[in-house]
Amino acid sequence: MNFYSAAQSRALDQLAIDQGTAGLLLMKRAAFFAFECLEKQWPKARKIGIVTGAGNNGGDGFALAQILVLAGFEVDILMTAAPETLKGDALTCYQEVLALGYQPQAFAAANLANADLLVDAILGTGLNKVVTGFYADIIEQMNASQIPILALDVPSGLQADSGAVLGIAIQAQLTCCFISRKLGLYSFQGPEQAGKIQFSRLFLADELYESFKPIAQNHPLKHWLNTLPKFKPSSHKGSRGTCCLIGGNHTMMGAIQLAGLACLKSGAGLVKIVTQTEHCLPITQALPELMAYESSHLKSILLSSRALAIGPGLGQDAWAMDCLQRILPLPHPKVIDADALNLLANQQVDISLAKRNWILTPHPAEAARLLAITTEQVQQDRVAAIIKLHSIYGGVVVLKGNGTLIFDGEHLEICTAGNAGMAMGGMGDVLSGALVSLLGQGMPLFEAACLGVALHAQAGDVLANQMGQAGVTPSDLANTLSQLLSYAG
């Protein structure tokens, strides 16, 4: 799947018009697609309230009203803008509604009460400032009505590129997206506001899209599985990759143990844990497939390792700083996670000699520390944040969260899988273990990051489907990774 900015979507629309597809026809196509989605999602809905704005989003609403009226639905059109503010195709569709004998009304909350379904055709994709006053009141009243809402293109109040709610936004059960997939529907708060998403290109030709580079892409898990080196009959534990995982400071053994489990379950041949002395025996007793060493053995372990991960349960004391400083100049591909990221952010280690063949895996708060900004600033524009992180730190950056982003300086991948049941301590440790395992098997940084994130997210979805979201643990997820890897090849 390709994702485009709101500006690119408008440019696509205009290019289609310039090449002979009438704007009014596109509006009618959008309305008919929304009508099809409406009938499928709410087959018993007969009374439809359509709330319209002044722009083309409102025009889509007027066009939908015509179809509904002709199909025998009872329709109320509630306008948030005066008729004299309408222009272009939106004005044409409004006039066609009048020609059917329908008289739209000014918006009033009381008129919502009788509807089976509301349609949000208010603000569209052009929003770039906080919604206040009149429009904020309308959105609040629509949300408070408890009536299901169908949003046209994007829920009003949602920033189409970032997925940030600008003050307040429509809480839709279904969003019909037109012409191009807007990244904000799949990132940050977008999925919560959009509900189920249905998409139509409105019959635009492939050639039109070739003029625009997507701002992000999403490839299916199968695509990334096909980049994973296959086991051969002659494979042995060494050829499958030796991975060194560093972490598990005092009282934090569980984090590195989870990472080690995930590394094993993702196909690594040998997994060596460098941790505090008191954790070595308990780790190997719990998971005899793991080898655990105190940090005095780090140098010799590194000599035999193909890939490294540092961070799960690492802490930020002198032991942690020493471990991180020792591995940064090494040529091994690395995963830098958790407290290792915090040490980078606090400039407690010298990274001037670091070989930046690494995957950084910050969650939004860690990203904020790395950028010396607030978590809110990161979340308000996650794409800008990940681009800035890469410009400073290089390598491949994985910005975790709803709609995890992966960026290598050229390609931006978004993961649309995963669920709220994965919001539990230890899930990030499992991701780190999976990533270093894939690096140890010889995958390049970007491909390993994309496959690891996709595996992790889809394992969470598999478990949620089996047992529900509540109570899915990191150990459950780690043990599910091998099931998904079995689909490779």
C-alpha positions as CSV (number, residue, x, y, z in Angstrom):
1,M,0.0,0.0,0.0
2,N,1.1,3.5,-0.8
3,F,0.4,6.5,1.4
4,Y,0.3,10.2,0.3
5,S,0.1,13.5,2.0
6,A,-3.1,15.6,1.8
7,A,-1.3,18.0,-0.5
8,Q,-0.4,15.2,-2.8
9,S,-3.9,13.9,-2.8
10,R,-5.2,17.4,-3.8
11,A,-2.5,17.5,-6.5
12,L,-3.6,14.1,-7.8
13,D,-7.2,15.3,-7.9
14,Q,-6.2,18.4,-9.9
15,L,-4.0,16.4,-12.3
16,A,-6.9,14.1,-13.0
17,I,-9.1,17.1,-13.8
18,D,-6.3,18.6,-16.0
19,Q,-6.2,15.4,-17.9
20,G,-9.9,15.3,-18.6
21,T,-11.7,13.8,-15.6
22,A,-14.3,16.4,-14.4
23,G,-14.0,17.3,-10.8
24,L,-17.8,16.9,-10.5
25,L,-17.5,13.3,-11.7
26,L,-14.9,12.6,-9.1
27,M,-17.2,14.0,-6.4
28,K,-20.0,11.8,-7.7
29,R,-17.8,8.8,-7.7
30,A,-16.7,9.5,-4.1
31,A,-20.4,9.8,-3.1
32,F,-21.3,6.6,-4.8
33,F,-18.5,4.7,-3.1
34,A,-19.6,6.1,0.3
35,F,-23.1,5.0,-0.5
36,E,-22.0,1.5,-1.2
37,C,-20.0,1.4,2.1
38,L,-22.9,2.8,4.0
39,E,-25.4,0.2,2.8
40,K,-22.9,-2.6,3.6
41,Q,-22.0,-1.3,7.0
42,W,-25.5,-0.2,8.2
43,P,-28.0,-2.2,6.1
44,K,-30.9,-1.2,8.4
45,A,-30.2,2.6,8.5
46,R,-32.9,4.6,6.7
47,K,-32.7,8.0,8.3
48,I,-29.4,9.7,7.4
49,G,-28.2,13.1,8.8
50,I,-25.5,14.6,6.6
51,V,-23.5,17.5,8.2
52,T,-21.8,19.5,5.5
53,G,-19.1,22.2,5.4
54,A,-18.2,24.8,2.9
55,G,-15.5,23.0,0.8
56,N,-15.3,20.0,-1.4
57,N,-15.8,17.7,1.6
58,G,-19.2,19.4,1.9
59,G,-19.7,18.8,-1.8
60,D,-19.1,15.1,-1.3
61,G,-21.9,15.2,1.3
62,F,-24.3,17.0,-1.0
63,A,-23.6,14.4,-3.7
64,L,-24.2,11.6,-1.3
65,A,-27.5,13.2,-0.3
66,Q,-28.7,13.0,-3.9
67,I,-27.9,9.3,-4.1
68,L,-29.6,8.6,-0.8
69,V,-32.7,10.6,-1.7
70,L,-33.0,8.8,-5.1
71,A,-32.6,5.5,-3.3
72,G,-35.5,6.2,-1.0
73,F,-33.7,7.2,2.2
74,E,-34.9,9.9,4.5
75,V,-32.2,12.5,4.5
76,D,-31.6,15.6,6.6
77,I,-28.8,17.9,5.3
78,L,-27.4,20.1,8.1
79,M,-25.2,22.8,6.8
80,T,-22.4,24.4,8.9
81,A,-21.7,27.1,6.3
82,A,-24.1,29.5,4.6
83,P,-25.1,28.6,1.0
84,E,-23.5,31.8,-0.4
85,T,-20.0,30.5,0.7
86,L,-20.3,27.5,-1.5
87,K,-18.5,27.4,-4.9
88,G,-17.4,25.2,-7.7
89,D,-18.5,21.6,-7.7
90,A,-19.8,21.8,-4.1
91,L,-22.1,24.6,-5.2
92,T,-23.3,22.5,-8.2
93,C,-24.1,19.5,-5.9
94,Y,-25.9,21.8,-3.5
95,Q,-28.0,23.2,-6.3
96,E,-28.8,19.6,-7.5
97,V,-30.1,18.8,-4.1
98,L,-32.4,21.9,-4.2
99,A,-33.6,20.7,-7.6
100,L,-34.8,17.4,-6.0
101,G,-37.0,19.5,-3.7
102,Y,-34.8,19.1,-0.6
103,Q,-34.1,22.2,1.5
104,P,-31.0,21.8,3.6
105,Q,-31.1,23.4,7.1
106,A,-28.6,25.2,9.2
107,F,-27.0,22.8,11.7
108,A,-28.8,22.4,15.0
109,A,-28.0,19.6,17.5
110,A,-31.7,18.9,17.9
111,N,-31.9,17.7,14.3
112,L,-29.5,14.9,15.0
113,A,-31.8,13.0,17.3
114,N,-33.9,11.2,14.8
115,A,-31.0,9.9,12.6
116,D,-29.9,6.3,12.4
117,L,-26.6,7.4,11.0
118,L,-24.6,10.7,10.7
119,V,-22.3,11.6,7.9
120,D,-19.3,13.9,8.5
121,A,-18.7,16.0,5.4
122,I,-17.5,19.1,7.3
123,L,-13.7,19.9,7.2
124,G,-11.9,17.4,5.0
125,T,-8.2,17.0,4.5
126,G,-7.1,20.7,4.5
127,L,-7.2,21.2,8.3
128,N,-4.0,22.6,9.8
129,K,-5.1,24.4,12.9
130,V,-6.8,23.6,16.1
131,V,-10.6,23.3,15.8
132,T,-12.3,25.7,18.2
133,G,-15.6,27.5,18.6
134,F,-18.5,26.7,16.3
135,Y,-16.9,23.7,14.6
136,A,-15.6,22.3,17.9
137,D,-19.2,22.5,19.3
138,I,-20.6,20.7,16.3
139,I,-18.1,17.9,16.5
140,E,-18.7,17.5,20.2
141,Q,-22.4,17.4,19.7
142,M,-22.1,14.8,16.9
143,N,-19.8,12.6,19.1
144,A,-22.1,13.0,22.1
145,S,-25.2,11.9,20.1
146,Q,-24.1,8.2,20.3
147,I,-25.3,7.9,16.7
148,P,-22.8,6.0,14.4
149,I,-20.8,8.3,12.2
150,L,-19.5,7.8,8.6
151,A,-16.6,10.2,7.8
152,L,-15.9,11.2,4.3
153,D,-12.2,11.1,3.4
154,V,-10.9,11.9,7.0
155,P,-12.8,12.5,10.2
156,S,-13.2,16.3,10.7
157,G,-10.6,17.6,13.2
158,L,-8.0,14.9,12.3
159,Q,-4.8,16.2,10.7
160,A,-4.6,14.1,7.6
161,D,-0.8,13.7,7.5
162,S,0.2,13.3,11.1
163,G,-2.9,11.6,12.6
164,A,-3.0,14.2,15.4
165,V,-6.4,15.3,16.7
166,L,-6.4,19.1,16.4
167,G,-8.3,20.0,19.5
168,I,-11.3,17.7,18.9
169,A,-12.2,15.3,16.1
170,I,-15.1,13.2,14.9
171,Q,-15.2,9.7,16.3
172,A,-16.2,7.7,13.3
173,Q,-17.1,4.1,13.0
174,L,-16.2,4.1,9.3
175,T,-14.1,6.4,7.2
176,C,-14.4,6.3,3.4
177,C,-11.0,7.5,2.0
178,F,-10.8,8.8,-1.6
179,I,-8.1,9.0,-4.2
180,S,-5.1,8.3,-1.9
181,R,-4.6,6.7,1.5
182,K,-3.9,9.5,3.9
183,L,-1.0,8.5,6.3
184,G,-2.8,10.2,9.3
185,L,-5.6,7.7,9.2
186,Y,-3.1,4.9,10.0
187,S,-0.8,6.7,12.5
188,F,-1.0,8.1,16.1
189,Q,-4.6,8.9,16.9
190,G,-5.9,8.4,13.3
191,P,-7.0,4.7,13.7
192,E,-8.9,5.6,16.9
193,Q,-10.8,8.4,15.2
194,A,-11.3,6.8,11.8
195,G,-12.7,3.4,12.8
196,K,-12.8,1.0,9.9
197,I,-11.2,2.4,6.8
198,Q,-12.5,1.8,3.2
199,F,-10.5,3.2,0.3
200,S,-11.3,3.9,-3.4
201,R,-9.0,5.5,-6.0
202,L,-12.2,6.6,-7.8
203,F,-11.0,4.8,-11.0
204,L,-8.0,7.1,-11.5
205,A,-5.4,5.6,-13.8
206,D,-2.1,4.1,-12.5
207,E,-0.2,6.6,-14.6
208,L,-1.4,9.5,-12.5
209,Y,0.1,8.1,-9.4
210,E,3.5,7.6,-11.1
211,S,4.0,11.4,-10.9
212,F,4.0,11.3,-7.1
213,K,6.4,9.6,-4.7
214,P,4.5,8.1,-1.8
215,I,5.5,9.6,1.6
216,A,5.2,6.1,3.1
217,Q,4.5,2.5,2.1
218,N,3.2,-0.6,3.8
219,H,4.2,-4.1,2.5
220,P,2.6,-7.3,3.7
221,L,4.4,-9.6,6.0
222,K,4.9,-12.1,3.1
223,H,6.9,-9.5,1.3
224,W,9.4,-9.2,4.1
225,L,9.5,-12.9,4.8
226,N,10.7,-13.4,1.3
227,T,13.8,-11.3,2.1
228,L,14.8,-13.6,5.0
229,P,17.7,-16.0,4.1
230,K,16.4,-19.5,3.9
231,F,17.8,-22.4,6.0
232,K,19.7,-24.9,3.9
233,P,20.1,-28.6,4.5
234,S,23.7,-27.9,5.4
235,S,22.8,-25.1,7.9
236,H,24.3,-25.3,11.4
237,K,24.0,-23.2,14.5
238,G,26.9,-21.0,13.4
239,S,25.5,-20.3,10.0
240,R,22.2,-19.3,11.5
241,G,23.9,-16.5,13.4
242,T,25.3,-15.9,16.8
243,C,23.7,-13.0,18.6
244,C,25.0,-11.1,21.6
245,L,22.4,-9.4,23.8
246,I,23.5,-7.0,26.5
247,G,21.3,-5.9,29.4
248,G,19.6,-7.1,32.5
249,N,21.1,-4.8,35.1
250,H,20.3,-5.3,38.8
251,T,16.6,-6.1,39.3
252,M,15.9,-6.0,35.5
253,M,16.7,-9.6,34.5
254,G,13.3,-10.2,32.9
255,A,13.9,-7.7,30.1
256,I,17.0,-9.3,28.7
257,Q,15.5,-12.8,29.2
258,L,12.5,-11.8,27.1
259,A,14.8,-10.4,24.4
260,G,16.8,-13.7,24.5
261,L,13.6,-15.8,24.1
262,A,12.4,-13.7,21.2
263,C,15.9,-14.0,19.6
264,L,15.7,-17.8,19.8
265,K,12.1,-17.9,18.5
266,S,13.0,-15.7,15.5
267,G,15.6,-18.2,14.2
268,A,19.0,-17.4,15.7
269,G,21.4,-20.3,15.9
270,L,23.2,-19.2,19.1
271,V,22.1,-16.6,21.7
272,K,24.5,-15.2,24.2
273,I,23.4,-12.9,27.0
274,V,25.8,-10.5,28.7
275,T,24.3,-9.5,32.1
276,Q,25.0,-9.0,35.7
277,T,26.7,-11.9,37.5
278,E,23.7,-12.8,39.7
279,H,21.4,-13.2,36.7
280,C,23.5,-15.7,34.7
281,L,22.4,-18.9,36.5
282,P,18.7,-18.0,36.7
283,I,18.5,-17.1,33.0
284,T,20.1,-20.4,31.9
285,Q,17.9,-22.3,34.4
286,A,14.8,-20.7,32.9
287,L,15.9,-21.0,29.3
288,P,18.7,-23.6,28.9
289,E,19.0,-22.7,25.2
290,L,20.4,-19.3,26.3
291,M,24.0,-18.8,27.3
292,A,24.6,-16.1,29.9
293,Y,27.8,-14.4,30.8
294,E,29.0,-11.6,33.1
295,S,30.4,-8.6,31.3
296,S,34.1,-9.5,31.9
297,H,33.5,-12.0,29.0
298,L,32.2,-9.4,26.7
299,K,35.3,-9.1,24.5
300,S,35.5,-12.8,23.7
301,I,31.8,-13.0,23.1
302,L,31.9,-10.1,20.6
303,L,34.6,-11.9,18.6
304,S,32.2,-14.8,17.8
305,S,29.0,-12.7,17.4
306,R,27.5,-11.6,14.1
307,A,24.9,-9.1,15.5
308,L,24.5,-7.2,18.8
309,A,21.6,-5.8,20.8
310,I,21.9,-3.6,23.8
311,G,19.3,-1.9,26.0
312,P,16.7,-4.3,27.5
313,G,17.0,-3.8,31.3
314,L,20.4,-2.1,30.8
315,G,20.0,0.7,33.2
316,Q,22.0,3.9,33.1
317,D,24.8,3.3,35.6
318,A,28.6,3.0,35.1
319,W,28.2,-0.7,34.1
320,A,25.7,0.2,31.4
321,M,27.8,3.1,30.1
322,D,30.8,0.9,29.9
323,C,29.0,-1.8,27.9
324,L,27.6,0.6,25.5
325,Q,30.8,2.5,25.0
326,R,32.6,-0.8,24.2
327,I,30.3,-1.9,21.4
328,L,29.6,1.4,19.7
329,P,32.8,1.4,17.5
330,L,32.4,-2.2,16.5
331,P,31.4,-3.1,12.9
332,H,28.7,-5.5,14.0
333,P,25.1,-4.6,13.0
334,K,23.4,-3.5,16.2
335,V,20.0,-2.9,17.8
336,I,20.0,0.1,20.2
337,D,17.0,0.0,22.5
338,A,15.6,1.3,25.8
339,D,18.2,2.6,28.3
340,A,20.9,2.5,25.6
341,L,18.9,5.1,23.8
342,N,18.6,7.2,27.0
343,L,22.4,7.1,27.4
344,L,22.7,8.4,23.8
345,A,20.2,11.1,24.5
346,N,21.9,12.1,27.8
347,Q,25.2,12.2,26.0
348,Q,26.7,10.0,28.7
349,V,28.7,8.1,26.1
350,D,30.9,9.3,23.3
351,I,29.2,8.4,20.0
352,S,31.7,10.3,17.8
353,L,33.4,7.0,16.9
354,A,30.3,5.0,16.6
355,K,29.8,2.9,13.5
356,R,26.2,3.8,12.9
357,N,25.2,0.5,11.3
358,W,22.4,0.2,13.9
359,I,18.7,0.0,14.3
360,L,17.4,2.5,16.9
361,T,14.0,1.6,18.4
362,P,12.7,4.5,20.4
363,H,9.2,4.8,21.7
364,P,7.8,8.4,21.6
365,A,9.2,9.4,25.0
366,E,12.7,8.1,24.1
367,A,12.5,9.8,20.7
368,A,11.7,13.0,22.5
369,R,14.8,12.7,24.6
370,L,17.0,11.9,21.6
371,L,15.7,15.1,19.9
372,A,15.5,17.2,23.1
373,I,11.9,18.0,22.5
374,T,8.6,17.0,24.2
375,T,6.8,13.7,23.6
376,E,3.8,15.7,22.4
377,Q,5.9,17.4,19.7
378,V,7.1,13.9,18.5
379,Q,3.5,12.7,18.3
380,Q,2.1,15.7,16.6
381,D,4.4,15.0,13.6
382,R,5.8,11.5,13.8
383,V,7.1,11.7,10.2
384,A,9.1,14.8,10.9
385,A,10.4,13.3,14.1
386,I,11.7,10.1,12.5
387,I,13.3,12.1,9.7
388,K,15.1,14.3,12.2
389,L,16.2,11.3,14.2
390,H,17.8,9.8,11.2
391,S,19.5,13.0,10.2
392,I,21.2,13.1,13.7
393,Y,21.8,9.4,14.4
394,G,21.8,7.7,11.0
395,G,21.3,3.9,10.5
396,V,17.6,2.8,10.6
397,V,15.1,4.3,13.0
398,V,12.1,2.5,14.2
399,L,9.6,5.0,15.8
400,K,7.3,2.8,17.8
401,G,3.7,3.5,18.5
402,N,0.3,3.3,16.8
403,G,1.4,3.0,13.2
404,T,5.1,2.2,13.9
405,L,7.4,4.0,11.4
406,I,10.7,2.6,9.9
407,F,13.0,5.0,8.1
408,D,16.5,4.5,6.5
409,G,17.0,7.9,5.0
410,E,15.2,7.0,1.8
411,H,12.3,4.6,2.5
412,L,9.6,5.2,5.0
413,E,7.6,2.1,6.0
414,I,4.5,2.1,8.2
415,C,3.2,-0.9,10.1
416,T,-0.6,-1.0,10.2
417,A,-0.8,-4.2,12.3
418,G,-0.8,-4.5,16.0
419,N,-3.3,-3.7,18.7
420,A,-3.8,-2.1,22.1
421,G,-3.2,-5.5,23.9
422,M,0.4,-5.0,23.1
423,A,0.7,-2.0,25.4
424,M,2.5,-3.9,28.2
425,G,6.0,-3.8,29.7
426,G,8.3,-6.2,27.9
427,M,6.9,-6.0,24.4
428,G,9.7,-3.7,23.3
429,D,12.3,-6.2,24.7
430,V,10.7,-8.9,22.5
431,L,11.0,-6.7,19.5
432,S,14.7,-6.1,20.2
433,G,15.3,-9.8,20.4
434,A,13.5,-10.4,17.1
435,L,15.4,-7.7,15.4
436,V,18.9,-8.8,16.5
437,S,18.0,-12.4,15.5
438,L,17.2,-11.2,11.9
439,L,20.4,-9.2,11.8
440,G,22.3,-12.3,12.9
441,Q,20.8,-14.3,10.1
442,G,22.4,-11.9,7.6
443,M,19.5,-9.5,6.8
444,P,20.3,-5.9,5.9
445,L,19.3,-3.3,8.5
446,F,16.2,-1.9,6.8
447,E,14.8,-5.3,5.8
448,A,15.4,-6.7,9.2
449,A,13.7,-3.7,10.8
450,C,10.6,-4.0,8.6
451,L,10.3,-7.8,9.0
452,G,10.9,-7.6,12.8
453,V,8.3,-4.9,13.3
454,A,5.8,-6.7,11.0
455,L,6.3,-10.1,12.8
456,H,6.0,-8.5,16.2
457,A,2.8,-6.7,15.3
458,Q,1.1,-9.5,13.6
459,A,2.0,-11.9,16.4
460,G,0.1,-9.6,18.6
461,D,-2.9,-9.7,16.3
462,V,-2.8,-13.5,16.1
463,L,-2.9,-13.7,19.9
464,A,-5.6,-11.0,20.2
465,N,-7.8,-13.0,17.8
466,Q,-7.1,-16.2,19.8
467,M,-7.6,-15.0,23.4
468,G,-8.6,-11.3,23.3
469,Q,-6.4,-8.3,23.8
470,A,-6.4,-8.4,27.6
471,G,-3.7,-10.5,29.1
472,V,-1.5,-11.1,26.0
473,T,2.0,-11.2,27.5
474,P,5.4,-10.6,26.0
475,S,6.2,-14.3,26.5
476,D,3.1,-15.3,24.6
477,L,4.1,-13.0,21.8
478,A,7.7,-14.2,21.7
479,N,6.5,-17.8,21.4
480,T,4.3,-16.9,18.5
481,L,7.1,-15.5,16.3
482,S,8.2,-18.9,15.1
483,Q,4.7,-19.7,14.0
484,L,4.7,-16.7,11.6
485,L,8.2,-17.3,10.5
486,S,7.1,-20.7,9.3
487,Y,5.3,-19.0,6.4
488,A,8.6,-17.9,4.9
489,G,9.4,-19.5,1.6
